[in-house]
Amino acid sequence: MTEGDTNLPTIERKLGLQIWGIENMKMVPVPEKAYGTFFEGDCYIILHVSKTANTGLCWAADESQHAHTGSASFGVMSVLQVSRNSKARERYFLTSSNSLLCFLHHSYKKGGVASGFKHVETNMYNIKRLLHVKGKKHVSATEVALSWDSFNKGDVFLLDLGKVLIQWNGPSCSIAEKSRGLALARSIRDSERGGRAQIGIIDSERDCPELMQIMRMVLGERRGELRDAVPDAKADELQKANVRLYHVYEKDNDLVVQEIATRPLTQDLLQHEDCYILDQGGFKIYVWRGKASSPEEKKAAFTRAVGFIQAKGYPSSTNVEVINDGAESAMFKQLFQRWTEKYETQGLGKVYTTGKIAKVEQVKFDTTQLHARPELAAEQRMVDDASGEIEVWRIEDLQMQPVNPKTYGQFYGGDCYLVLYTYLRSGRPHYVLYMWQGRHASVDEITASALNAIELDKKYGDEAVQVRVTMGKEPRHFLAIFKGKLVIYEGGTSRAQKSTPEPATRLFQVRGTDEVNTKATEVPARASSLNSNDVFLLSTSQVCYLWCGKGCSGDEREMAKRVADIVSRRDKHTILEGQEPAEFWEALGGRAPYASEKRFQEQVTHYQPRLFECSNQTGRFIMTEVVGFCQEDLDEDDVMLLDTWEEIFLWVGKSSNTQERNEAIASAKEYLRTHPAGRDLATPIILVKQGYEPLNFTGWFNAWDPYKWSDGKSYEEMKNSLGDMLAISEIKVDLNNLSLNKRALSTTNLAGSGTANASSEYKSHFSHSDSNSHSNSNSHNSNSQSSNSHSSSSPGTVPNGDGIFSREVLMHRTVDELPEGVDPTKKECYLSDADFHDIFGKSKDEFYQMPKWKQQNEKKQFGLF
């Protein structure tokens, strides 16, 4: 395939997934039933089309030929051109990594170019292969050598013998890895074997002698100790933070790569007339193509990226993403200090900079909609309508001391406070525990506030959402619970015995238009601190001035009057900018220039939320992003980080690693410190426990299910639900075939649902033998009829007079294998009450009260769908 080749295959303009392989330099479609299986010697083009984005992926294994990689690279650009949607964003990748194959479970098999894509595999029941299972979020299985040398202590391995799948779990495996391995084994059984294979689980070799005997018959006797777990080759956050931007151009037929900037990067470095390479520490390479760059430069994007990788000495597996000007991904944008979109509205309102004259956006919304619209709660950073109850403690002598309720809302920069907010949701109490840390508090007090927060959380059953609040970075809900009476004093303490007297003159800047968003912050008492867009309170020993700048609103003036009664008991005098008495300027030390120009809102950057899995098991801080995340990606064995830019959420699974739980806050701080965009280290960090998620967290997820954690099954429950336990009395293995003769003896860990003799073969991705297919189909039908004939005479298939059948003839059976008169859509109806309860763990009445989709999921799980 060349750039001038127009002989492209038929490319359907449809949503969803399409896959092609490269054969003889041409694109050949892969049958849908083979999606997810990749041969290590081949190149593939994967097109995923959605309403909002078109993603083209060139997947090239390390063993694939360079010519095929080039053809696939051009093919990706071609399919994107054909499937183009003016409203969709386009991206394409060059990779040999499995990290981007997140839209399907996938496995890698031996073979490829050398065999000309004519992969003729053995009969599906005459298979002997070993799969190395990797990944906790998106599972992949790579075929490895059929030898004990392929094993290690930290991973899951699947010995596939056609009729039997044996999952061997390394002694260092986590529950999550075991669960993902089991899910893959069940997927192979159900999708590739029609549900007619048995799954055996080895968690402990000592407890599974019969399964270990099978493995030794296939792999031979094991000699020596197994290798230790090999950590994934992932980049840590320090490596990812090492971003460099290069200008790429041609000069005298030579490729010139010139470094122009390092972290932090700014958006104005990218010129529309040129192409650039952004190197994220060798972890990933981005190629940005300006919209005004020449067609020749755009077409050469892949070639330049590959040349750059070779010049830098990076591995050939380095991930490359080509991004078009105007269609940048969230991951790309967050590598820049600021990123603004074209045509965003401007006007008085919110800015993200912390400049002295920044104007706060005042957005009024209906708090009664928060529970009905969790996405609103997330956007507004509101847990609820702030109508709950509060308790406040101050850290004094490293212990918690209750604060007088009359002074709630007054915080001093020399102290640390704990604020417990209690609210009702679905009739039961929920808790938010704020840890407010003063700018001038001692290190011991900050540490003590964290330790006391843990003890207070335990008192409430470890259910509290913990929020670290740095002085001056109070989240919106924190402001709301104090009903417009939040006052932040720069220094000092609220303790009864104060070491230093309070200053006679104090100046406070008041921002806010209602009870939800108002706070008063002490600023230096001098004229240069004033701002024409705000209201200020100047408290002296004689009087309290309410200074109203020309740009302030009536709502802001009204809220300032409420706060004035808190900061001073003196008489209140309201003065307008430009009409100040001499005493006003004398209290501020004289006149001085201050910010007086009316300002417009800077362009607002809307960052997409991003979810990461956190890990420090290898001694390095590793974060793995979950692309296109949903609630299912919150694994109870993990600590997850949700970055919404203004806040950092740490979600702690109930079975997560103790060390990772204890170091969750430190991990979040490390994430902010190493972020390529140079993030604000005072960004609020919110600790959320599994099962106690607040609305401002769940609102970032589509279709949040509050009952998921109570309905979810553990790994042991999944293992026990594989089906009836069967025994293997004799196994004969030879080099060409594996035959299984079963007799019911004793119960083992081997579970399954029958061994009907199907003889359909794995087909080549790109070669189809109609005669073989016809023959196999006839053979399969013959076997099915024979099986049905046998079943009909079996005692288990005879109903007891009430239309009840034994579970053996109903579970994991096709329509042809069911007893006569059984409705295949209602197999569970024919179970006895005892069998039904034993299988589903509930009565029939309880089962049929469940939603239809849950009924179907459970029926699928137990082979009754």
Secondary structure by P-SEA (a helix, b strand, c coil): cccccccccccccccbbbbbbbcccbbbbccccccccccccbbbbbbbbcccbbbbbbcccccccaaaaaaaaaaaaaaaaaaccccbbbbbbbcccccccccccccccccccccccccccccccccccccccccccbbbbbbccccccccccccccccccccbbbbbbcccccaaaaaaaaaaaaaaacccccccbbbbbbccccccaaaaaaaaaacccccccccccccccccccccccbbbbbbbbbcccbbbbbbccccccccccccccbbbbbbccccbbbbbbbccccaaaaaaaaaaaaaaaaaaccccccbbbbbccccccccccccccccccccccccccccccccccbbbbbbbbccccccccaaaaaaacccccccbbbbbbbbcccbbbbccccccccccccbbbbbbbbbbcccbbbbbbbbcccccccaaaaaaaaaaaaaaaaaaccccbbbbbccccccaaaaaaacccbbbbcccccccccccccccbbbbbbbbccccbbbbbbcccccccccccbbbbbbccccccccccccccaaaaaaaaaacccccccbbbbbccccccaaaaaaaccccccccccccccccccccbbbbbbbcccccbbbbbbcccccccccccbbbbbbcccbbbbbbcccccaaaaaaaaaaaaaaaaacccccccccbbbbbccccccccccccccccccccccccccaaaaaaacccbbbbcbbbbcccbbbbbbcccccccccccccccccccccccccccaaaaaaaaaaaaaaaaaaaaaaaacccccccccccccccccccccccccccccccccccccccaaaaaaaccccaaaaaaccaaaaaaaaaaaccc
